[in-house]
C-alpha cells in the first residue's frame, strides 16, 4: 500500500480521541501467569473440547476475566446462510444494560450497516448457579454489510480514494466500533455496552469469570468452529473491572489472548498514539492486538514481518539469517522497535483471512517472546482429521485430545509431535501458524508452518492406523515368561501388527492378567511398551500410545475391583488407610483430584506416605501439580511412578525419593531438588531443576528453556535430547570432580522406527552456561558444531580421562533406563571414536578470573 494512503488512514483516526481529553493509562499491576489454549482443525470441532482443557487450567486464572474466540463458524448454528457467514461482518455487541440497545442501534448500526440477520446468544437463566459474581453481558450478533452511502461518505471525508473497497469497509467498521466503545463503555461513568468482535466469521465472548465459564454460560459446548482460543486471565497491566478488560482483544479479523506482561506498556501506548491509535480497555494485551492490526492490516506487512516486529531476531540468531532477511529485519526493527513488546509474553491469535485478501482461510498463530519467559507448547496430530494445538501447558492439549477421542474415533489421545518454540530464532522464528484452508464440498486442509513459512511435519508419518488383514488366534495365549522375556516376545509379535490387530493383542494381555503374578507382569510389560521406542511397521507411535493407555486403564480397573496383597487402590474421596505390608504398592487413580490445594492429589500422596506407603503408582493424571512434593526430608526408599499427563512442579523439593514420569513432565519439574532421582521418559518443560541442590535426573527427550538455572551443590543430570536456550544459567554447582554438579547433553532423538539419530545441532541457543560460576557441561558434539560465541560465560576446556570416569557411570545408568548404549553415544558417522573426540567439556570462564583475583587479594593482605 502507498505511504500516503497509509498516512491518510492513520490521520482519519485522529478524531477518535481528541488530544485534549486523553484517557489515563492504568498503573502497572502485579505480574502473573495465565492459562491459554488454542486449537485448529481441518473439521469444525465443538466448544466442549476446549472446555475440557480450560477446566484443567482453571488454577491459572483467578475468576476476574476469561474469554474465548472462535473462527470458521457454523452457519447453521448461527441461523444464517453460508454466503452471509462468509461475506457479512459479524458484529457482536455485549449489552451490560439492555436498555441501551435502541440507542446503540440508532447511532452506530442503522446509519452504517444493512442488517441481514440478528442472532441472540443463548445463555443459562441463572448466572449465580455458576458461582459468578458479575452478571455476564447479553450478546447480540448482527450480521451486517456496510451501506454504500456510508462507505462513500467515509471515503470522501478522509480522501481514501485509492483504498480498495474491502479495506475501506474494514477501516470504517474498525472506527465505528471504536466510537461505539468510547460512547457506551470506555468513557467516564456507567458502562452500558461494547463491541466484542466485528470481523468476518469470527466471534469473541468474554466476561468476569473463568474461560470455561464462558463456554458454559453461553452454551457453547455444541458450537462448531475450525479455530478456537481460550484464556483464563490473571491480571497484569490494567484493571479488570468489567468484561471489556478480559481477553481476547480484537484487531479487525483477529482476536488475541496473552500470557505474560510487558515491561514497556507505556512505550507501546506512546508508539500507537503517534499513529492515532489509543487503547480503551487499558491492558497490555489490548495494545498487542492493536499493534498486530496496525502491522498486518494497515501496513499490509506479511505475517513473517509482523512476527519480526513483535519478537525481533537478535544476536547470534540474527547473524545466521540469510543476508537479504538481515537487511529486511533490520529495517523492521529500526522502524518498530518502540512498538515491540518487551518482557515475558506468549500470544495466541485466532484469525480469519477473508476472501478479499487472499483465498479464504482461518489461522491459529502462536508467538513467543525472544527470551522465552513464558511457558508454551505446540502439538500436531496428522490423522484422518488433522488438528494442531498451542497452549501454556501440554496437559491442556492432552485433555482436549482425550475429549475429542471420546467423541470421535478418528482422533486419539496423543499428538504425533509436541514441541516448544525458540523465541526469535533463525530456525523457526519462535512462532508457528496453523492454517485451515477450506476446499470444495465443505472439506478443509490443515497445514502447520513456522515464521518463515517452512512446513512442520513429524518426519515421515505412517498412516494413523491400518485395518486388519488377518485375525490372530495362535498366539493370543501368552507364554509363561518373565516380564523382560515377555516384553521382547510381544515386541517381536507386534512389530508387524496393524492398529486393530494390536488392539486384539493387548486385549488378550489384559485377559491373561487374572492372577496377582500375571497382573504384576502385565503392568510391567505395558509400562515398558509405553516407555520404550521400537520398530512398528504399520503403527504410528501416537496411536499405539493411545492403545497402551487404554490397556493400562483396564488393568487398573481390574485391580480396583480385585485388590491384592501386592497392590492397594485409592481413588478420590475414599478414606485413607495404612498398607497391609511395607512392600505393598498403592495404585492411585488421579481422576477427580483437584490440581492443587488441601484436597489435591499431591496432598493425598503425602498423607498415604505418612500412613506407611512407600511405593506409589499414580494413573490417569490430568494436570495435577506438585506430585511428590511435601514428603519431607530423607524420603529415601519412596518410589512414585506417574502415568498420564502430570502438571507443573513434579518432584520439586524431593529429598531422597525416586520419581518416574512415564511420559513428559511439564514446567518447573524438580525445582529445588535436594536428593533422589527423577526419570522422565519424555520431555521436560521450562525451568527444569531451577535452584536444584542435588540429586540425579535422566531425561529421554528435550528440555525447554532455562533448565538448571541457579542450581547449586551437586545435581547430576543427563538430557538425551537438547534444550532451547539458557542451559545452566547462573549455575553454581562447585567442582564436578570434587563432588560438584554437572549436566550431560547427548543431542540425540528416537525416530518413528525406534532408531537413535543425532540432532542437527546438540544445542541451538546462544546462551550456553550464561553467568555460571561452578559445575560443568559435558556436551556430546563430535562434529564440534557448538561455537565459542554460544558460550555466554563459559569456555571449552580439556576433556580428560578423569572427566570421562566421572560421567561414564551416569551414561551407563542412562543406558540401563532408556536403552541408549554408551557405545552408540561414541559413534559418529558409523565409527566409534575416543570419548575426547565425542564429548566436549564446558566450564565457567569466570572461575579462572576469580581465582586470579582472589590470589591477588590474598597477596595484598
N, C-alpha and C positions, 0 to 999 in steps of 0.2 A: 504494500500500500504506500502511496506517495506521502512524503513527510508533511506536506501542507494539509493533506486530508486528515492525517492523524492529529495535527495541531488543532484543526477545526473541531474534531470530535472532542478533544480534551477541553477546548475552550467552551464548547456547548454545555459542559457540565458546571461551569463556573457559578451559575445562578443557583445551583443546588444547595450550596452552603455559603451564604454571604460572609465575607471575611470579618464583618463587624460582629457576627454572632456565632463564633465557633463553639462547638461542643467540647467540653473539657475531656482530656484523656484521663482514663482511670488510673489510679495509683497501682503499683505493682503488688500483686497478691502473692501468697505463698506458692512455691512451686510444688507440683505433684505429678502423679502418674495417671494415665487413662487407659481404658480398655478399648481397643479398636479392632474391627474385623471387617474384611471386605471379601466378596465372592463374585466371580464372573463365570457364567456357564453358557455353553452352547445352546442349552434349552432353558426356558424360564423355570426358575425354582421358587418355591413358596417361602414366605417370610418366616414360617415356623422353624426353618433350618438355620436361619440367622439367630432366631430367638434362643435356640439351644446353646449357641456359642456365647451370646451375651449373658445368659444366666450364669455360666461358669466364670465369667469375668466380672461379675457384679461387685466383687470386693475391690475392683479397681475404680469404682465410682463412689459417690457419696450422696446420691439422690438429689443433687441440686441442678442436674441438667443431663438429659440424654436425648438421642435422636437417631434417625435412620434416613437414608436416601436410597431410592430405587430408580434404575434407568432400564429402558427396554421393557415397558409395562405391558399389561394385558388390556387390549381394547374392550374385550367382553366384560372383564371385571369392572371396568370403569363406566360401562354403559355407552360406549361410543363406537363408531366405525374405525377400522384400521386407518383409513385415509385421514380422519380427523385427528387421531392419535399421532400420526406421523407428521402432519402439517401444521396443526394448531399449537399455539403456546399453551402450556399447562400452567395456568396462573393459580397457585394455591395460596389462599389467604386464611390466616389464623385470626379468628374473631374472639378476642377476650371479652368483648361486650357486643353481643349480637345486635344491639340497638344501633350500632354504628354501621351496619350493613347498607342501609339505604344511602347514607352519606358517602361511604366508600364507593359504591357503585355509581352514584351520581357524578362524583368529581373525578374518579380515576379509572373507571371501567367503561361506562357508556360513551364518554367523549372520545375514547381512544380505540375501542375494540368492537368488533362484531362477535357476539356470543353464539357459539354453536351448541353448547351443552353446559349444564352446571351439575356437578356431582358433589353431593354432600357426604363427607367421610362418616361412616358408621362409627359408633363408639359404645362402650358399655354404659349402662344407665347410672351406675353409682361409682364415681371415681374413688371415693373413700374405701371402697371394697378392695382396691389395690394398695391401700395404705398411702395414697397420695395426699400431700398437704395442700397442694395448689391445684385447683381445677384446670385441667388442660383446655386449650382453646378449641372452639368449634371450628371445623375446617371446611371451607367450600373450595372446590376446584372448578375454575372457569376455563373451559376450552374456548380459546379466543383467537381471532385473526385481527391484525392491525387494519383499521379503516384507511382506505386510500387517501381520503382528505386529511386525516390526521398525519399520515406519513408525509404527504406533500407539504403540509404546513410546517412540520418539523424540519424537513429538508430545506425549505426556503428560509426559515428563520435562522438556521445555522450555516447556510451556504454549503451544504453537503451534497452538491450536485454530482460529484464523481464517486460517491459511495454507492456500492451495489445495493439493490433494493433489500435483499435479505439482511445485509449488515446494517442498513439504515433502520430497518424494523427492530433488529436486536437492540440497537442503541436506544431507540425510542422506548422499548419495553423496559430496558435497564433503568433509564432515567425516570420513567413513570413509577416504577416500584420504589425507587429511592425517595421520590417526593411523597408517595403514599406513606412510607415508613416515617418520614420526617413529620408528617401531619398527624399520624394516628398512634405512633409508638415512641419514637426516639425524642420527641420534643418534651419539654418540661411539663409535668403534670400527669394526668391519668393516661395510661396506656391502654388502647382500645382494640387495635388491630395491626397486623404487619404481614408482609409477604414472606411466605415460607420458601417458595420457589416459583420460577417463571420461565424455565427453559422448556425445550421440546422433549416430550417423552421422559420427563424427569420429575420425580416427586420427593419432597422433603417433608418430614414430620418430626416435631420435637416438642419437649415440654420439660417442666421442672420435676424430674424424677430420674429413673434409670432407663437405659436404652431398651431393655427388654420390656419395660412397662409401656413404652410407646407402641410396640407391636401388639401387646395385649389390649391396651386401651382402645386403639383404633381398629382392632380385629383384623390385623394384617397377616395372621397365620396362613391364610389361603391366597394372599395376593401374590401372583407370579411376576417375576422380573428376571431379566438377564443378568443385571448387575445390582449388588446390594452393598451398602456400607452401613456400619452401626457404630455407636460411640456411647461410652459412659464418661461423663465429664467429671474431672477433678479440677477445681478452679486454679487457674494460673494467673494470667493477666486479666484484669477486668473483674466484674462482679456479676454473678448470675442472680439476677433479681426477678427475672421473668423468663418465659420460654424463649424469647428472642436471643438471650445470652447463651443458649445451649448450642452445641454442634448438631448437625452440619451447618456451615455457612455457604452461601452461593456466590458464584460469579454470574455467568449467564446461563450456559448449558452444562454447568458442572457444580457439584456440591463437594465440600472438603471437610474432613474431620482430621484431628490433630492430637498427637500425644507428645507433650513437652511444653516448652515455653521459650520465648525469645528474650535475649538479653538486650536487644536493640529495638524493642517495640516502638519507642518514641521516634527513633530514627526512621523506621519504615513509615510511620504515620506522617512524618515530615516529607519524606520522599513522595508519598502518594498525594499529599496536599499540594505539592508543586505541580501536580497533574490534575488538579481539581477533583481529587478522589478523597472522600472523607469517611472514616468509619462511623457507624451509628450505634453499634451494639458494644463497642469499646472492649473488645478482647483481641488478643494477639492472633487467634485463629481467623477472625474476620478479616484482618489485614492481609493474611496469607491468601485467602480466597480472592480478595480484591486485587492483589498483586498478580496472581495467576491469570485472572481475567484481563488485566492490563497487558501482560506479555502475550497471551495467547490470542485474545480476540481483537484488542485494539492495535497492538503492534504486529499481529499476524506472524509471530515467531513460530517456527516448527517446534514441536514438543521437546525435542532434544535441547534447543536453546532455552526454552522456558525452564527446564530442569537445571541447566547450567547456571541460569540466573539465580535459582534458589539454592543450589548446592555447588558452588564453584569448585572446579578441579584445581588442585594446588600442589605445590612442592614436587616430589618425585613423580607423582602420577601425571602432573602437567607436562613434565619433560618427556614422558613416554608416549604422549599423544602424537599422532601424525602432525607434521608441520602446518598443514592447512587448518586443522582443527585448533591448534595452538593460536593461530592468528585470529580465528573467529571467536574462540573462547576468551581471548584476552580483550577483544573489543566488547563482548558481552559483560565481562567482569568490570571493566572500566566504566561502562555506562550505567550499570545497575547494581553495583556493589552496595550502595546505601539502601537498596530495596531487598537485599538478600538477608533472610532470617539468620540470626546468629544465636547459637545456643542449642540445647537438646531438643530435637523435634523429629517426628515421623509423620508424614502426611499420607492420607488415603483420599483419593478422589473417585467419585462416580461421575462419568461424563457421557453425554450424548453428542455424537457428531451428526448434526442434521444433514439432510440430503443435499442442501445447497452448498455446503462447504466442500464436501467430497462425498464419496459413497457413504451412505448412512451406516453408522456403527455405534457401539456402546463400549465404553472403556472403564476398566478399573486400573488406577495408577497408584503405585506406591513409591514414595520418595523418602530417603533417609538423609539426615544431615551429614556433613562431611566427616565429623568426628564420631559418628555412630553412637551418640549418647543416649539414645532411646531404643528399647528392645523392638525388634521386628523380625518376622519370619515370613517367607513366601512358600507356596506349595503348588504343585501341578499334578493333576491326575488325568492321564490321557487314555480314556477308555472309550466305550461306545458313545458316551456323552462327556466330552472333555470339560473339566472345571478347574479353575485356578483360585487361589486364595492369597490374601496378605493379612497379617494380624500382628498384634503385640505379643501373642503367646501361641506356641504350637498347639497347646491343648485346646484352644478355642477352635482351631482348624479341625482337629480330630473330632471335636464334639459335633461340628457341622457335618462332617463326613459320616459320622455314626448315624445322625438323624436322617441324612439322605439315604444311606444304605438300608435303613429300616423301612423306608418308604418305597424304594426303587432298587431292584437287584442289579441295575446297571452301574450303580456306584458301589464302592467298597470302602472300608473304614480306614485305609491307609493311602496317602498320596504316593505317587511314584517317585516324587522328588521334593525334598524340603531344602531350603537354602536361605542364607542371610545375605543382604546387600552390603557391599563395602562402599560407604558413602564417598562420593567424589572420586571414584577410582577410574583409572584409564581402561579397566577391563569391562565393567558393566555400568559404570556411572552412578552406582548406588540407587538405581531406580529400575522398576520393572513395570511393564504395561501389558495387561490382559485385554485383548480386543475381541469383541464379539461382532462378527460380520454377518448380517442377515443374507441368506441365499434364497433361491427360488423355492416356492411352495412351503414357506414357513420354516425352512431349515436355517441353521446358522453355523458358522465356523468360528472356533476359538483359536487364537494364537497368543503366544507369550513372547515378548521381546524385551531386551534391555534398553537403556537410554539411547544407545547407538543404533537401534533397530535390528540387532542380531537376534535371531530366533533362539529361544530357550527350549531345549528338549532334554529329558533324561536320555542318555545315549544307549544305543538304539533299543527301542522297546519292542517286546513281543506283543502279540495280541493280549487283551485283558484276560481272556480265558478261551479255551477251545472245547467244543462239545465232545463227549467221549465217542470213541470208535469201537471200543471193546468193553466188555464187562468183566471185572475181576472176580475171581472166586477162589482160585487155587491158593493164594497167599493171604487171604483175609483172616486166617488164623495165625496169630503171631507166635513165632518160635520162643522157646524158653531160653532167653539170652539175658545177660546183664545189660544194664542201661547203655553203656558205651557200645557194646556189640549190637544191641538192637537199634541204636541210633544209626550206625553205619549201614546196617541191613535195610533200614527204612529209606535212607538217603539214596541207596542204590536202586531200590524199587520205585521211588518217587521221581527219579531223575527224568523219566520219560512219560510221566503221568500228565493227563490233561486236568483241567480245573475240576470237573465232576468226578473224574477218577480219583483225584487226590482227596476230594471230599468223602468218597466212599472209603478210601483207605483210612482216613482219620476217624471216621465213624466206627470202623472196626477196631481201631486202637482204643476208643472210648469203651466199647463193649467188652474189651479184654480186661478192663481195669476193675474187676469185681472184688478181688481180694486186696487187703491192705498193701501187700508187697507189689502186686501189679499196678495198683493205683499210684503208689510212690514212683514206680518205674515209668509209668505213662507221663506223670507230671515232669519228671526229669527229662524224658525224651522230648516232649513238646517244648519245654523251656530251651533246650539246646537247638531245636529246629527254629525257634524264634530268634535266638541269639546269633546263630552261625550263618555265613553266606556259603552257598553251594550251588552246583550246577542244576538247572531245571530247563529241560528242552522246550517245554510248552508254557510254563507258568511264569508270570510276572511276579516279582518278589512282593509287590504291594498287595496283590490279590491272594497270594499264598499266606501272607501275614494275617489277612482277614480270616482265612480258614483256620489258622492256628489259634487265633484269639477265640474263635467260637469253640474250638476243640477244648482249650483250657477252661473256658467257661462251663462247658458240660461236665468236665472232670470236677471242677469246684462245686457245681450244683449237686453232683452225686455225693461228694464229700460232705456237703452241708446237711444232707439227709441221712448220711451214714457216718457220723464221726467215729474215729478210731483212736487207738492208743497213740498212734504216731501223729495224728492231726486233730486239733480242736478248731472250732469255727466260731467267728464273731461277725455279726452284721450290725448295722446302725440301729440304735435304740434297744439293743439287747443288754441285759445286765452284764457287768464284768465278772470274771471268775478267775480262779487260780488254775495253773496247769496240773494235769494228773501226774506228770513226771517232769523232771528237769530237761528232758530231751524232746518234749512234745512241741511240734510246730503249730503256731497259731495262724490259721488262714483267716485273713480279714477281708471281707467284701466292702470295698470303699464306697459303693453306691449309697447315697443318702447322707453321707457325712459332709458337713459344710467345709468350704475351702480353708477356713481358719477360724479361730475363736475357741471359746471354752469347750464346745462340744465337737470340735474338729476331729478329723482322722488322726492328726499328729498327736493330739492330747490323748486319744484313746490308746494309741500305741504306748505312750508314756505310762498310762495307768496300768496297762496289761504287763508292761515291763516290771513295774514295781510290785505287781502281784506274783511275779516269778517267771514269766515267759522270756526266753532269750532268742528264740527262732521265730521269725515272722515271714509270712508270705502274704503280701498285700496285693489284691487283684481288683480289676475294674476301676483303677484310678481315673479320675476325670478332673484334673486341675487342683487337687488338694495340695496345699502348701505346707512347708516346714516338716515334711516327713523325716523322721529320725532325729529331729531337734528335741532338746529338753530331756535327754536321757541322763544327763548329769555326768560328773567326772568318772573316769575309769570304767567305761562301759564295754570293756574288752569281753569277747565271747558272745556279744549280741550280733546277730545277722538278720538283716532286713532285705528281703527280695521284693522288688516293686515291679508290678506289671500294669500296663495301660498307659495313661497319659498323665504323669505326675505334674505337679505345679512347681512354682518357684521355691527356692531356698532348701531344696532337698539336701540332707546331710550337713547342713550348716551347723557349725559348733560341735560336731561329734568329737568324742574323746575316747576312742578305742573301738567303737562299733565298726562293723563292715556293712556297707550299703551297696546293693547290687541293683542297678536300674536296667531292666530288660527292654530297652528302647532308648529314647533320647531323654536327657534331662533338660530343664529349661533354665531360666536366668537365675543368677545368684546361688548356684549349686555349691555346696561345701564351703561357704563363706566362714571365715574364722575357724576353720577346721584345726583341731589340735593333734589328735592321734586317730588311728584307724585306717580304713581302706574304703575308697569309693571306686566302683567299677561301673562304667557306663557303656552299654552295647550299642550306642548311637552317638549323637552329637550332644554338646552342651551349649547353653546359651551365653548371654552376656555376663561379664564379671565373674566367671568361674573361679572359685577359690580365692575370692577377694579377702585380703588380710589373713590368709591361712598361716598357721603357725607350725604345722607339721602334718604327718600322715602321708599315705600313698594314694595316688589316683591313676586310673587307667581309663583312657577314653578311646574307643574304637574309631570314632569319626572325627569331626571337626569341633573346634571351639569358635564361638562368635567373637565379639570384640572384648578386649581388656581382660583376658584370663590372667590370674595370679597377680593382679596389681596390688601393691602394698603388702605382699606376702613377706613373712619374716620366718626366722627359725629354720626348720628343716623339712619343708614339704618336698616330696619326691613324686614327680608327675611324668606320665607318658601320654602324649597326644599323638595318635597314629595318623591323623589327617593333618590339618593345619589350623590356623586361626586367622581371622580377618586382619587384625592390626592391634597394636599396643600390647603385645605379649610381654608379660612380666614387667610392666611399667612400675617404676619405683620398687623393684624387687630388693629386699633387704635380708637375704637368706644366708649370710655368712659364707664361709669357705666350704664348698661341697666336699672337698677331700678331708675335712675335719668336722664332719657331721652336719654341714650346712645343706641347703636345699638346691634343687636343680629341676630343669624341665627338659625332657627329650621330645623332639618333634620329628616324626618319621616321614611325613609328606607322602602318604600312600592312601589308596582307597580300594574298595572291593567293587568290581563292576557287576552287571546283572547276571553274568555267568559264574560269579563267585571267584573270579580271578583277581589277584592282587596286582594293582597297577600303580605307577608313580604319578603323582600330581605334576602338572606342568611346572609349577614352582612350589617349593616346600613352604614358602612364606610370601604372600603377595603384598603385605603392607609396607609402610615406610617408617614405622616407629617400633623397631625391634629392640627391646631391653632399654627403653627410654628411662633415663634418670636412675638406673639401677645402681646400687651400691654394694651388693653382695650376691652370692649364688652364681649360677652359670646356666647357659642354654646349650644343649647338645643337639645340633641341627643336622639331620640326615640330608646331605647336599652333595652327592657325588659329582655333579656337573658344575659345582660352585656357582650356582645361579644367584645366591644371595650376595649382594654387593655391600661394600662398606657404607654407602650412603643410606642404606636401610637401618644401620646401627646407630640409633639416636641415643648415644651414651654408652654403647658397648664397643668392644673390639674383638677381632679374631685373635685367639692365642693358640699355642701349640696343643694339639690333641695327643696326649701321651698315653702310654700303657697303663698308668695309674688311673687316668680318666676312664679308659675302657674297662678296667677292672671294677671301677665304681659303678658304671651304668649297665654292665653286662647282666648282673643278676635281675635287674628290673626289666631288661629286654627279654630275658628268659621267662620271667613271671608273666610278662605281657604275651609271650608266645603261648604259654600254657592257657591263658584266659581266652585269647582271641584267635588262636590258630595262625599266628603270624611268625613263622620260623625266623630265628636270628639270621640264619644263612641267607634267607630271602632278602633281608634288610641289607646284607652286604653285597647283594648283586646289583650290577649296573650294566645294562645292555648285554645281558647274558653271561657276564663274567663275575666271579667272586673276587672282591677286592679286599685289601687290608683295611681294617677299621679306620685308620687315619686318613684314608683316601675317600671314605664314605661319610664319616661324621666330622663336623667342624664345631669347635668349642668357641662360645662367645662369653666373654667375661666383662664385668663393668670396667670401662676405661677410667673412671674416676678413682678406682682403687689405687692405682699406681700414683696418681697425682696426690691423693690424700695421704698416702704413706710417706711420700717425699716431704710433704708439708709438715706432717707430724714429726718426722725426724728433724726437720729444720727447727721446729718449735722447741723440741726437747733439747737440741743443741744450744739454742739461745738461753734456755733455762739453766 
